[in-house]
Amino acid sequence: MPGPAELDAVRGFVERLPDASSDPMETLERLDELGSPGTVASTGGRYFGFVTGSSFPVATAASWLGSTWDQNAALGVMSPVASVLDAVVGAWLGDLLGLGGAQHTFVSGTSVANAVGLSAGRDRLLADSGWNSVEDGLFGAPELRVVVSDAAHASVTKALGFVGLGRRRATQVASDRQGRLDPSQLPIAGEPTLVVLQAGNVNSGSFDPFDEVADHFAGTPHWIHVDGAFGLWAAANPATANLTAGMERAHSWATDMHKWLNVPYDSAAAFVRDGEDLARTFMLGASYLGDSTRLEPMHRGPQMSQRARAIETWAVLRTLGREGVAALVEGSCRHARAIASALEGAGLTICNEVVLNQVLVADTDDAATEALIRNVASQGTVWAGGSTWRGRAVMRVSVSSYATTDEDAQAFVDAVVRARSDH
């Protein structure tokens, strides 16, 4: 993490807009001189915060080439290479994640991907109720019930607000000690309902019971959306795929590539089982767009002009292959289990079942845990952030980088033990 001197240097960017032009090299030198010290070293193997992945070198190189191409991926006629890569990568992702046949759209992050899925679900349920929300809006529309877990990620709440379904109107369902939605607490099925489930709780890594929820609403008007920013990738690893059982029964899904797949920011995807549902919400026409009956990228998501986000993902998937992606996921999970076991052996409390790549660590009380987090960070060798879990302060350890080795995991354990003894 940047220290006081580095943070002070970044303030050198605060200046009046120059009146005259200047040498481009001088601008780049200034960017490096002032900016590089103010970055966070999150691309190495010892950063365990915020479910932040690194960037595979091949992904970084592909990003450079893609930036040089500067392609607009909105329409195939604007970039044949972007169009082909979009189709290829979408099919690869669907295959890896068990979503074969679903229509994809590339977006900036899971926050937007969640909004895409919720928008498509909203418009489909209202269309089935005889209301055209795309043309007529939500004023006077039939009511939809929204059901979320009380452990849902904040991005879901945010998305509900800006797609017009309301942050406070959702029915919250209680979750268990691991953050899994309790299906026995679901409201009675019958009225049109949009349900949001989690694949990978951002704290504990737990998965909601997809089959039980789908069974509960079967035969009634409903739409299930899965928020799987990082947890969706469990499906790509045979050792963790069981966690996603029943997930294919949902109607839409959201995930990031810039987390566990370790491609540069920003890169994510939304998937919708039926492409017609994406088209209903996002298709548009204009005289200069040519044939608007094709489901081009701009017709299956909120953006018109858009970066060719498939480039970096293609590079990583092409390089790793199916086995490499599985090894990436399993390696992170193995490191998480090792960290949890070692810290528990050192007398700390592990507050979650380590089913994936997330570990929640607590000391004797909240004050001790918060001091532990600060002391670990002050060493400058590893980093993990804090969170609150079931009313208790915890250190949240997210193992998400391809660069993390056994030595890095042990270095984290050593730093925590050392920080605790120094306290």
C-alpha positions in Angstrom: 0.0 0.0 0.0 1.3 3.5 -0.7 2.8 5.4 2.2 2.5 9.0 3.2 5.2 10.2 0.8 3.7 8.3 -2.2 0.2 9.7 -1.4 1.7 13.2 -1.2 3.3 12.7 -4.6 0.0 11.8 -6.2 -1.3 15.2 -5.2 1.1 16.6 -7.8 -1.6 15.9 -10.4 -3.7 18.6 -8.9 -3.0 21.7 -11.1 -4.6 24.1 -13.5 -5.4 22.8 -17.0 -2.4 24.0 -19.0 -3.0 26.7 -21.6 -0.3 25.5 -24.0 0.4 22.1 -25.5 3.4 20.2 -24.3 5.7 17.3 -25.2 3.8 13.9 -25.0 6.9 12.2 -23.5 7.0 14.8 -20.7 3.4 14.0 -19.9 4.1 10.3 -19.8 7.1 10.8 -17.6 5.1 12.9 -15.2 2.4 10.2 -15.1 5.0 7.6 -14.2 6.8 9.8 -11.7 3.8 10.9 -9.8 1.4 8.0 -10.4 3.4 4.8 -10.2 4.3 5.2 -6.5 0.7 5.8 -5.7 -0.6 2.5 -7.0 -1.6 -0.5 -4.9 0.5 -3.7 -5.5 -2.6 -5.8 -6.1 -1.2 -7.8 -9.0 1.1 -10.0 -6.9 0.6 -13.1 -5.0 0.4 -11.6 -1.6 -2.6 -9.3 -2.0 -5.7 -11.0 -0.4 -8.1 -8.1 -0.3 -11.5 -7.3 -2.0 -11.6 -10.5 -4.1 -9.1 -8.8 -6.4 -7.4 -10.9 -9.1 -4.1 -10.2 -10.8 -3.5 -10.0 -14.5 -2.0 -12.8 -16.5 0.9 -11.5 -18.6 -0.8 -12.8 -21.7 -4.0 -10.9 -20.8 -2.0 -7.7 -20.2 -0.3 -8.1 -23.6 -3.6 -8.7 -25.3 -5.0 -5.6 -23.7 -2.1 -3.6 -25.1 -2.7 -4.9 -28.5 -6.5 -4.4 -28.2 -5.9 -0.8 -27.0 -3.7 -0.2 -30.1 -6.5 -1.6 -32.3 -9.0 0.7 -30.5 -12.0 -1.3 -31.7 -15.6 -0.4 -31.1 -17.4 -3.7 -30.5 -20.9 -2.4 -30.9 -21.5 -3.8 -34.4 -19.8 -6.4 -36.5 -19.3 -4.0 -39.3 -17.3 -1.7 -37.0 -14.9 -4.5 -36.1 -14.9 -8.0 -37.6 -12.2 -9.2 -35.1 -14.2 -7.9 -32.1 -17.4 -9.5 -33.5 -15.8 -13.0 -34.0 -14.0 -12.9 -30.6 -17.3 -11.9 -28.9 -19.0 -14.9 -30.3 -16.2 -17.3 -29.6 -15.5 -16.2 -26.1 -19.2 -16.1 -25.2 -19.6 -19.7 -26.3 -16.4 -20.8 -24.4 -17.7 -19.1 -21.2 -21.1 -20.7 -21.5 -19.4 -24.1 -21.9 -17.0 -23.6 -18.9 -19.7 -22.3 -16.6 -22.4 -24.7 -17.5 -24.5 -22.2 -19.2 -24.4 -23.5 -22.7 -27.0 -22.0 -25.0 -27.4 -18.8 -22.9 -27.0 -15.5 -24.6 -24.1 -13.4 -23.3 -23.2 -9.7 -23.2 -19.9 -8.2 -22.1 -20.1 -5.4 -19.6 -17.8 -3.5 -17.2 -18.4 -5.4 -14.0 -20.9 -7.6 -12.1 -22.7 -4.5 -10.9 -23.8 -3.8 -14.5 -24.2 -7.5 -15.2 -26.6 -7.8 -12.3 -28.6 -4.8 -13.7 -28.7 -6.5 -17.1 -30.2 -9.7 -15.7 -32.6 -7.9 -13.4 -33.8 -5.6 -16.3 -34.4 -8.6 -18.6 -36.2 -10.4 -15.8 -38.3 -7.4 -15.0 -39.4 -6.9 -18.6 -40.1 -10.6 -19.2 -42.3 -10.9 -16.1 -44.2 -7.7 -17.0 -44.6 -8.8 -20.6 -46.1 -12.1 -19.4 -48.5 -10.0 -17.3 -49.6 -8.1 -20.4 -47.5 -4.9 -19.8 -44.8 -3.6 -22.2 -42.4 -1.9 -19.8 -39.8 -1.2 -22.5 -42.3 1.1 -24.4 -44.6 2.2 -21.6 -42.3 2.4 -18.6 -43.1 1.3 -15.0 -45.7 4.0 -14.2 -49.0 2.0 -13.8 -47.3 -1.4 -14.4 -48.4 -4.5 -12.5 -46.4 -5.0 -9.3 -43.5 -7.4 -9.2 -42.3 -9.0 -6.1 -38.5 -9.1 -5.6 -36.9 -11.6 -3.3 -33.3 -11.3 -2.1 -31.3 -12.8 0.7 -30.4 -10.7 3.7 -26.8 -11.6 2.8 -27.0 -10.3 -0.8 -24.2 -8.2 -2.1 -24.5 -4.4 -2.1 -24.3 -4.4 -5.9 -27.6 -6.2 -6.1 -29.2 -3.5 -3.9 -27.6 -0.8 -6.1 -28.9 -2.5 -9.3 -32.4 -2.8 -7.9 -32.5 0.9 -7.4 -31.4 2.0 -10.8 -33.5 -0.5 -12.8 -36.6 0.9 -11.0 -37.4 -2.0 -8.7 -36.5 -0.1 -5.6 -33.8 -0.7 -2.9 -36.3 -0.9 0.0 -39.2 -2.8 -1.7 -37.4 -6.1 -1.9 -38.5 -8.9 0.4 -35.5 -10.0 2.4 -35.2 -13.7 3.2 -33.1 -14.8 6.2 -29.8 -16.7 5.6 -28.0 -19.3 7.7 -24.7 -18.9 9.6 -22.8 -19.3 6.4 -24.8 -16.7 4.4 -26.9 -19.2 2.5 -30.5 -18.2 1.8 -32.9 -20.3 3.9 -35.5 -21.8 1.5 -37.9 -22.5 4.3 -38.3 -18.7 4.7 -39.3 -18.0 1.1 -42.6 -16.3 0.6 -45.5 -18.3 -0.8 -45.2 -18.8 -4.6 -47.9 -17.6 -7.0 -47.5 -13.9 -7.8 -44.8 -12.8 -10.4 -41.5 -12.9 -8.5 -38.0 -11.9 -9.4 -35.5 -13.9 -7.1 -31.8 -13.0 -6.7 -29.5 -15.8 -5.5 -25.8 -15.9 -4.8 -23.0 -18.0 -6.2 -20.2 -17.2 -3.8 -21.1 -15.0 -0.8 -18.6 -12.1 -0.8 -17.6 -12.8 2.8 -18.0 -16.6 3.3 -17.9 -17.9 -0.3 -21.1 -19.9 0.4 -23.7 -20.7 -2.3 -27.5 -20.4 -2.1 -29.6 -23.6 -2.6 -30.5 -23.2 -6.3 -32.5 -26.4 -6.7 -34.6 -25.8 -3.6 -35.5 -22.3 -4.6 -36.2 -23.3 -8.2 -38.5 -26.1 -6.9 -40.3 -23.7 -4.6 -41.3 -21.3 -7.5 -41.8 -24.0 -10.2 -45.0 -23.7 -12.1 -45.5 -20.0 -11.1 -44.3 -16.8 -12.9 -40.8 -16.2 -11.7 -37.3 -15.2 -12.8 -34.2 -16.4 -11.0 -31.0 -14.3 -11.3 -27.7 -15.5 -10.0 -25.1 -13.0 -8.7 -21.8 -14.9 -9.3 -19.1 -12.3 -9.5 -16.4 -14.8 -8.5 -18.3 -17.8 -7.4 -19.7 -18.7 -10.8 -16.1 -19.9 -11.6 -16.5 -22.8 -9.2 -18.4 -24.5 -12.1 -15.2 -24.6 -14.1 -13.4 -26.8 -11.5 -14.6 -30.4 -11.1 -13.6 -30.3 -7.4 -15.9 -27.4 -6.7 -18.6 -27.7 -9.4 -20.9 -29.4 -6.9 -21.4 -26.0 -5.2 -23.2 -24.8 -8.3 -25.7 -27.7 -8.6 -29.0 -26.4 -9.8 -27.6 -23.1 -10.9 -28.5 -23.9 -14.5 -32.2 -23.6 -13.6 -31.9 -19.9 -13.2 -32.8 -17.4 -16.0 -29.8 -15.1 -15.8 -26.3 -15.0 -14.4 -23.6 -12.4 -13.8 -19.9 -12.8 -13.3 -16.5 -11.0 -13.5 -13.5 -12.0 -15.5 -11.3 -9.4 -13.8 -11.6 -11.2 -10.5 -10.8 -14.9 -10.6 -10.0 -15.3 -14.3 -7.3 -12.6 -13.7 -7.8 -10.4 -16.7 -7.3 -6.6 -16.5 -10.0 -4.2 -15.5 -12.7 -3.9 -16.5 -14.3 -7.1 -17.8 -17.5 -9.0 -16.9 -20.4 -10.8 -18.5 -24.1 -11.2 -18.1 -25.9 -14.3 -19.4 -29.6 -14.7 -20.1 -31.1 -18.1 -20.9 -33.2 -16.8 -23.8 -31.7 -14.2 -26.1 -35.1 -12.9 -26.9 -35.3 -11.6 -23.3 -32.1 -9.6 -23.8 -33.5 -8.3 -27.2 -36.8 -7.2 -25.6 -35.0 -4.9 -23.2 -32.0 -3.7 -25.2 -32.8 -3.9 -28.9 -33.0 -0.6 -30.7 -33.0 0.7 -34.2 -31.7 3.8 -36.1 -31.4 4.6 -39.7 -27.6 4.5 -39.7 -27.4 1.1 -37.9 -28.2 -1.0 -40.8 -29.9 -4.3 -40.1 -31.1 -3.9 -36.5 -32.8 -7.4 -36.5 -29.4 -9.0 -35.7 -28.6 -9.4 -32.0 -25.3 -7.5 -32.2 -23.5 -6.6 -29.0 -25.2 -3.2 -28.8 -28.6 -4.8 -28.9 -28.0 -7.2 -26.0 -26.7 -4.8 -23.3 -27.0 -1.2 -22.1 -24.0 0.1 -24.0 -23.8 1.2 -27.6 -20.2 2.1 -28.1 -18.1 -0.4 -26.1 -14.6 -1.7 -25.7 -13.8 -5.0 -27.2 -13.7 -6.8 -23.8 -13.5 -10.3 -25.3 -9.9 -9.8 -26.3 -8.2 -10.3 -22.9 -10.6 -13.1 -21.9 -9.9 -14.9 -25.2 -6.2 -14.7 -24.5 -6.5 -16.2 -21.1 -8.9 -19.0 -22.0 -6.9 -19.8 -25.2 -3.7 -20.0 -23.1 -5.0 -21.9 -20.0 -7.5 -24.2 -21.7 -10.2 -26.0 -19.7 -7.6 -27.8 -17.4 -5.7 -24.6 -16.7 -8.9 -22.7 -15.6 -9.8 -25.6 -13.3 -6.3 -25.5 -11.9 -6.5 -21.8 -11.3 -9.7 -22.1 -9.3 -8.5 -25.2 -7.4 -5.2 -23.6 -6.5 -6.8 -20.6 -4.9 -9.2 -22.9 -2.9 -6.2 -25.0 -1.8 -4.3 -21.9 -0.6 -7.5 -20.7 1.3 -7.8 -24.0 3.1 -4.1 -24.0 4.0 -4.3 -20.5 5.4 -7.5 -21.3 7.4 -5.9 -24.4 8.9 -2.7 -22.7 9.8 -4.4 -19.7 11.4 -6.8 -21.9 13.3 -3.8 -23.9 14.6 -2.3 -20.6 15.8 -5.3 -19.9 18.0 -7.4 -17.6 15.8 -11.1 -18.3 15.0 -12.1 -19.2 11.4 -15.7 -17.9 11.1 -16.8 -19.7 7.9 -16.8 -23.0 6.3 -14.0 -22.6 3.7 -15.8 -24.0 0.7 -14.1 -21.8 -1.9 -11.4 -19.1 -1.8 -12.7 -17.0 1.2 -11.5 -17.1 4.7 -12.9 -15.1 7.6 -10.5 -14.7 10.6 -11.3 -13.3 14.0 -9.2 -12.7 17.1 -10.5 -12.8 20.7 -12.7 -9.7 20.3 -13.4 -7.0 17.7 -10.7 -4.6 19.0 -8.1 -7.4 18.8 -9.3 -8.3 15.2 -9.1 -4.7 14.1 -5.7 -4.3 15.6 -4.6 -7.5 13.9 -5.7 -6.1 10.5 -3.8 -2.9 11.0 -0.6 -4.6 12.3 -0.6 -7.0 9.3 -0.9 -4.1 6.9 1.8 -2.1 8.6 4.4 -4.8 7.9 4.1 -4.1 4.2 4.5 -7.7 3.1 0.9 -8.9 2.6 -2.5 -7.3 2.7 -6.0 -8.3 3.6 -9.0 -6.1 4.5 -11.6 -6.1 7.2 -15.3 -6.9 7.1 -18.2 -7.6 9.5 -19.7 -11.1 9.7 -22.7 -11.9 11.8 -22.1 -8.8 13.9 -18.4 -9.7 14.4 -15.3 -7.9 13.1 -13.3 -10.2 10.8 -10.3 -10.1 8.6 -11.5 -11.2 5.1 -8.9 -13.2 3.2 -9.7 -13.6 -0.5 -7.3 -15.8 -2.5 -7.9 -14.7 -6.1 -4.5 -14.3 -7.8 -2.9 -16.8 -10.2 0.4 -15.5 -8.8 -0.2 -16.8 -5.2 2.1 -19.7 -4.4 2.5 -22.0 -1.4 5.2 -19.6 -0.2 2.9 -16.6 -0.5 0.2 -18.4 1.5 2.8 -19.2 4.2 4.1 -15.6 4.2 0.6 -14.5 4.9 0.2 -16.9 7.8 3.6 -15.8 9.2 2.7 -12.1 8.9 -0.6 -12.7 10.8 1.1 -14.7 13.6 3.8 -12.1 13.8 1.3 -9.2 13.9 -0.6 -11.0 16.7 2.5 -11.6 18.8 3.6 -7.9 18.4 0.2 -6.6 19.5 
